[in-house]
């Protein structure tokens, strides 16, 4: 496949697009602080070109995610709407809730995922009719091994896991943190059925297109939408499946695979990384910024 074009900044290509679908974590913040150049790039695009929709695999619904962004210093001058995996996942939860008890896996902070839904969260591996997984119970310390036994029980019963966050890992400050996608992979490897609504799967993009049409007052061709993200199995493959041009922020969670010893993007390593996944990206950058 053709090697990506190295971008100096979003200004290089902004005039070619009418809207942006931009990942959040790893692109505009790291969970501890926001990245001012990335924030400024989105502010400029929104002011000068068109809508900016933030598209996140966070299990948190939109309102809670917007509050989190504000706490990190990211406000609505930098985005037009926020669509989360949590928003898309809630539709699946509403469908499955009448079946009976749900085994809820995830930290207490993710309980906003269930607000307003009549759902029984008392289920266990032996009794639940389905699983809702928003992440590890303790993402700072848990390991996959801790879930093996319980997942084996649930997988043998063939109950569905609804994974609210397809991300496998995320960077929080200077740490790499395990996400729900890693747990879903383990469950699937044991024979358990898994469904997901976030990137790279269609439901979250369907919500983005609906939002974009509302914001723009018309339908915008996919050729005029630019996706931006740092996750190969989520952002890159999601954009590829949707037929969207992409800026791959390759110096984030894939830095070890895509950069040289000096931390600079290595074209050969980058192309190998993409080719292994049969993925492609029109553009690549080490970080999101408006101009060099």
Beta strands, then each sheet from edge to edge (+ up, - down):
strand 1: 5-6
strand 2: 19-22
strand 3: 52-56
strand 4: 81-84
strand 5: 102-105
strand 6: 130-133
strand 7: 160-163
strand 8: 169-172
strand 9: 175-178
strand 10: 194-196
strand 11: 225-229
strand 12: 245-249
strand 13: 283-285
sheet 1: 1+ 13+ 12+ 11+ 2+ 3+ 4+
sheet 2: 5+ 6+ 7+ 10+
sheet 3: 8+ 9-
end
